[in-house]
Amino acid sequence: MKYPDLPPVTGLTGAEIVALAQGSQIKRTTVDGIIDLHKASAVPHPQYDVQTNMLALYNSVKLSQ
């Protein structure tokens, strides 16, 4: 299944598991894990304000695969 064919996300709790490519490996984290990394950043970019609007971030990503 291609990314654009996936149903939209609704009602995130933070416990959802997310797969990410890091280096040459596929790894997993949770939505809360992504939020924690963002909060720990010395200068988080406001475009990626996942603390309050992870669903909007998800919907704004252009999935080309």
Buried (B, 14 or more C-beta within 10 A) or exposed (E): EEEEEEEEEEEBEEEBEEEEEEEEEEEEBBBBBBBBEBEEEEEBEEEBBBEEEBBEBBEEEEEEE
